[in-house]
Amino acid sequence: MPQESILSKKVYKNKGINSEEKRWIIKQKLRSRLLGTAQKQGLISQVLIYLLLISIGFIYLYPLLYMFSTSMMSLGDLLDSSVRWIPTSLYTKNYRDALMVMDYWNSLMKNLVIALAPAILQTAICSLTAYGFARFNFKGKKLLMGIMILTFVIPPQILMMPTYLLYSDMGLVGSLNAFLLPALFGQGLQSAVMILIFYQFYVPIPDSLIEAAQIDGASQLRIYGSIGIRSALPAIIVVFIFSFVFYWNETYLTAMYLGNHAGVAFGTDWTTLLLELNRFQQSYEAIYPVAANSGNRLNEAIRFAGTILSILPLIFLSGILQKYLVESIDSSGITGE
């Protein structure tokens, strides 16, 4: 029985205690309330935890709240020093301008294709590769795993120019194949990490389960589909979401392979929201020419509106898949615990 309950019963049942014992009991109750017991956290620890969580949440939310508040301000609110967080009116023209400048819906569809297709392919190939490493013993297995890990250790900046020259000679520049082919051969964005995530799910599969399936006449591909994939469902969710986010946020390689880079047009109309955001000022000035005394100038509010629109799909995706992502990460054990 908890100490606090014992002390409470002693106070109310034993009327013959003296004042010194009563003060000691009250002191112990107050101490257990503030510092906690083995069964319950104390008030001080709860306050510290909530203060820490609020501080961390404020650090993450402050830039988003500031950008959203500023994006809803008119030019008059930006020039008025008395207007800080709350605009005088909800000024939505900034978002209408940003939608037009970024060609938002068209760019969003192309961005989804650029991120979704390689992410699906990378998830499937990494799962199959990890199953081969985990369930089969073959000559040179350790060497191949070392080379795979080495691809993650080597800084990607070292390989960018040789890779670009190779893709250029192969005619992949300006085509979505510049992302699909590396994903097909297990060399997509952060593929080594994705393979290791799958690997730790396939290793614990009991050999007796595999042998029972072989006795029943199941092929290796059938075993992989019926046993391996089912045991790695949390890893599939984690790898797919991570891959999608990596390809969505990748701007340098996308500009190099698919977009316009260094003023050289590759003859393709592939683009992403982040590329359009990088070209935001140039596109805005082309659509809205600035006259001598006009207020049609690119300001901070319009820039923030474009930034909010570019990250809005990821915020929406994380809100929908947050429950599955947390459960999958907890099951996959990739938190470093």
C-alpha positions in Angstrom: 0.0 0.0 0.0 1.4 3.5 -0.8 2.9 5.4 2.0 0.5 8.3 1.4 -2.5 6.1 2.0 -1.0 4.7 5.2 -0.3 8.1 6.5 -3.8 9.4 5.7 -5.4 6.5 7.5 -3.2 7.1 10.5 -4.3 10.8 10.6 -8.0 10.1 10.4 -8.3 6.9 12.5 -5.8 7.4 15.3 -7.2 10.4 17.3 -4.6 9.9 20.0 -1.5 11.1 18.2 0.2 14.2 19.5 0.9 17.4 17.6 4.5 16.5 16.8 3.4 13.3 15.1 0.7 15.1 13.2 3.2 17.7 11.9 5.5 14.9 10.8 2.6 13.1 9.0 1.6 16.4 7.2 5.2 17.0 6.3 5.5 13.5 4.7 2.2 14.0 2.8 3.4 17.4 1.5 6.8 15.9 0.5 5.1 13.0 -1.4 2.9 15.4 -3.2 5.8 17.6 -4.3 8.5 15.0 -4.9 6.3 12.0 -5.7 6.3 8.4 -4.7 7.3 5.1 -6.4 3.8 4.9 -7.9 3.1 8.5 -8.8 5.1 11.5 -10.1 5.4 14.5 -7.9 4.1 18.0 -8.7 7.6 19.3 -9.2 8.6 16.7 -11.7 5.3 17.1 -13.6 5.8 20.9 -13.8 9.4 20.5 -15.0 8.4 18.0 -17.7 5.6 20.2 -19.0 7.8 23.3 -19.0 10.4 21.3 -21.0 7.8 20.1 -23.5 6.3 23.6 -23.9 9.8 25.0 -24.5 10.6 22.5 -27.1 7.2 22.9 -28.8 7.7 26.7 -28.8 11.1 26.4 -30.4 9.6 24.3 -33.3 6.3 26.2 -33.6 7.6 29.8 -33.3 9.0 30.0 -36.9 5.8 28.5 -38.3 3.5 30.8 -36.3 5.7 33.8 -37.2 5.6 33.0 -40.9 1.9 32.4 -41.0 1.1 35.6 -39.1 3.4 37.6 -41.4 2.0 36.0 -44.5 -1.5 37.3 -43.6 -0.3 40.9 -43.4 -0.8 43.6 -46.0 1.9 46.0 -47.0 0.4 48.6 -44.6 0.7 46.1 -41.7 4.3 45.4 -42.6 5.2 49.1 -42.5 3.2 49.7 -39.3 5.6 49.1 -36.3 2.6 48.7 -34.0 1.5 45.6 -35.8 3.6 42.7 -34.6 1.7 39.3 -34.4 -2.0 39.9 -35.2 -2.7 41.6 -38.6 -5.4 44.3 -38.8 -7.2 42.1 -41.3 -6.8 38.7 -42.9 -5.1 39.6 -46.2 -5.3 36.6 -48.4 -3.9 38.3 -51.6 -0.4 37.2 -50.6 -1.5 33.5 -51.0 -3.3 34.2 -54.3 -0.1 35.8 -55.7 2.1 33.0 -54.4 -0.2 30.3 -55.9 0.0 32.0 -59.3 3.7 32.7 -59.2 4.6 29.1 -58.2 2.0 27.6 -60.6 1.1 25.7 -57.4 -1.2 22.9 -58.4 0.8 21.9 -61.5 4.0 22.0 -59.5 2.4 20.0 -56.7 1.4 17.2 -59.0 4.9 17.0 -60.5 6.4 17.1 -57.1 4.2 14.2 -56.0 5.4 12.1 -59.0 9.0 13.0 -58.4 8.8 12.0 -54.7 6.3 9.2 -54.8 7.6 7.0 -57.7 11.2 6.7 -56.4 10.0 6.3 -52.8 7.8 3.3 -53.8 10.5 1.7 -55.9 13.2 2.3 -53.2 11.0 0.7 -50.5 10.4 -2.4 -52.6 14.1 -2.8 -53.6 15.5 -2.1 -50.1 13.1 -4.7 -48.6 14.2 -7.3 -51.1 17.9 -6.5 -50.7 17.7 -6.6 -46.9 15.9 -10.0 -47.0 18.7 -11.4 -49.2 21.4 -10.2 -46.8 19.5 -11.4 -43.7 18.3 -14.9 -44.8 21.0 -16.1 -47.2 24.7 -17.0 -46.7 26.8 -16.5 -49.8 30.4 -15.8 -50.7 31.3 -12.2 -50.3 28.3 -11.3 -48.2 30.3 -9.3 -45.6 32.2 -7.5 -48.3 29.0 -6.5 -50.0 27.5 -5.3 -46.8 30.6 -3.2 -46.1 30.4 -1.6 -49.5 26.7 -0.9 -48.9 27.5 0.9 -45.6 30.4 2.7 -47.3 28.0 4.3 -49.7 26.3 5.9 -46.7 29.6 7.0 -45.1 31.0 8.7 -48.2 29.9 12.4 -48.4 27.5 12.7 -51.3 29.2 15.9 -52.5 32.2 13.8 -53.6 30.0 11.7 -55.9 27.8 14.5 -57.3 29.9 15.5 -60.3 31.0 12.0 -61.4 27.4 10.8 -61.1 26.2 13.8 -63.1 28.7 13.1 -65.9 27.7 9.4 -65.9 24.0 10.3 -66.1 24.7 12.8 -68.8 26.5 10.2 -70.9 23.6 7.8 -70.4 21.0 10.3 -71.4 19.3 10.3 -68.0 19.6 14.1 -67.4 16.3 15.8 -67.8 14.4 12.5 -67.2 12.7 11.0 -64.1 14.9 7.9 -64.7 17.7 9.9 -63.0 15.9 9.1 -59.8 14.2 5.8 -60.7 17.2 3.9 -61.9 19.4 4.5 -58.8 16.4 3.5 -56.6 15.9 0.4 -58.8 19.5 -0.7 -58.1 19.4 0.1 -54.4 21.3 3.4 -54.7 18.5 5.9 -54.0 18.6 8.6 -51.4 19.8 7.1 -48.1 19.2 3.6 -49.4 21.8 2.1 -47.0 19.9 3.2 -44.0 16.7 1.9 -45.4 18.3 -1.5 -46.1 19.6 -1.7 -42.5 16.1 -0.9 -41.1 14.6 -3.8 -43.1 17.6 -6.0 -42.2 16.9 -5.9 -38.4 13.4 -7.1 -39.1 14.4 -10.1 -41.2 17.2 -11.4 -39.0 15.0 -12.5 -36.0 12.6 -14.6 -38.2 12.9 -18.2 -36.8 14.6 -20.7 -39.1 12.0 -23.2 -38.1 9.3 -21.0 -39.7 11.3 -20.8 -43.0 11.9 -24.6 -43.0 8.2 -25.3 -42.3 7.3 -23.2 -45.4 9.9 -25.0 -47.5 8.6 -28.4 -46.4 5.1 -27.2 -47.6 6.6 -26.5 -51.0 6.8 -22.7 -50.8 9.5 -21.1 -53.0 11.9 -18.5 -51.6 9.9 -15.7 -53.3 6.7 -17.1 -51.8 8.4 -17.2 -48.3 9.5 -13.6 -48.8 6.0 -12.5 -49.7 4.1 -14.4 -47.1 6.5 -14.3 -44.1 9.1 -11.7 -44.7 6.9 -8.8 -45.8 4.3 -9.5 -43.1 7.0 -9.4 -40.4 8.4 -6.1 -41.8 5.2 -4.1 -42.1 6.3 -1.4 -39.6 9.6 -1.1 -41.5 7.7 -0.6 -44.8 5.8 2.3 -43.4 8.9 3.9 -41.9 11.0 3.5 -45.0 8.3 4.7 -47.3 7.6 7.9 -45.3 11.3 8.6 -44.9 12.0 8.0 -48.6 9.1 10.2 -49.6 10.3 13.1 -47.4 13.9 12.7 -48.6 12.9 12.9 -52.3 10.4 15.7 -51.6 13.0 17.9 -49.8 15.8 17.2 -52.3 16.5 20.4 -54.2 20.1 20.2 -55.4 19.9 16.9 -57.2 16.5 17.7 -58.6 17.8 21.0 -60.0 20.8 19.3 -61.4 19.0 16.3 -63.0 15.5 17.6 -63.8 15.4 21.4 -63.5 17.3 24.4 -64.9 20.7 24.7 -63.3 23.4 27.3 -64.0 21.2 28.8 -66.7 21.2 25.7 -68.8 17.8 24.3 -69.8 17.6 20.6 -70.1 14.4 20.7 -72.1 12.2 19.3 -69.4 9.3 20.8 -67.5 9.8 18.7 -64.3 9.8 20.9 -61.2 9.0 20.8 -57.5 7.5 23.2 -55.1 10.9 23.8 -53.5 12.5 24.6 -56.8 9.7 27.0 -57.6 10.3 28.6 -54.1 14.0 29.0 -55.0 13.0 30.8 -58.2 10.2 32.7 -56.5 11.7 36.2 -56.8 12.6 35.8 -60.4 9.1 34.4 -61.3 7.3 37.1 -59.3 9.1 39.9 -61.0 8.4 38.4 -64.4 4.6 38.2 -63.6 4.3 41.4 -61.6 6.7 44.0 -63.2 7.6 46.7 -60.7 6.8 50.2 -61.9 8.4 53.4 -60.6 5.9 54.3 -57.8 3.9 51.1 -57.6 3.4 49.0 -54.5 3.6 45.9 -56.6 6.9 44.8 -55.0 7.9 41.5 -53.6 7.7 41.8 -49.8 8.3 39.5 -46.8 4.7 38.6 -46.5 4.5 37.2 -50.0 7.8 35.2 -49.5 6.4 33.7 -46.3 3.1 32.8 -48.1 5.1 30.9 -50.7 7.1 29.1 -48.0 3.9 28.1 -46.1 2.5 26.7 -49.4 5.6 24.7 -50.1 5.7 22.9 -46.7 1.9 22.6 -46.4 1.7 19.1 -48.1 4.3 17.7 -45.7 2.5 19.1 -42.7 -0.8 17.6 -44.0 0.9 14.2 -44.6 2.5 14.1 -41.2 -0.8 14.9 -39.5 -2.5 12.0 -41.3 0.3 9.5 -40.8 1.6 10.6 -37.4 -0.1 7.7 -35.6 1.3 5.0 -38.0 4.7 6.6 -38.1 5.1 6.7 -34.3 3.9 3.1 -33.9 6.2 1.9 -36.7 9.3 3.7 -35.3 8.5 2.2 -31.9 8.3 -1.2 -33.4 11.3 -0.9 -35.6 13.5 0.4 -32.8 15.4 3.0 -34.9 15.3 5.6 -32.1 18.8 4.6 -30.8 17.5 2.7 -27.8 
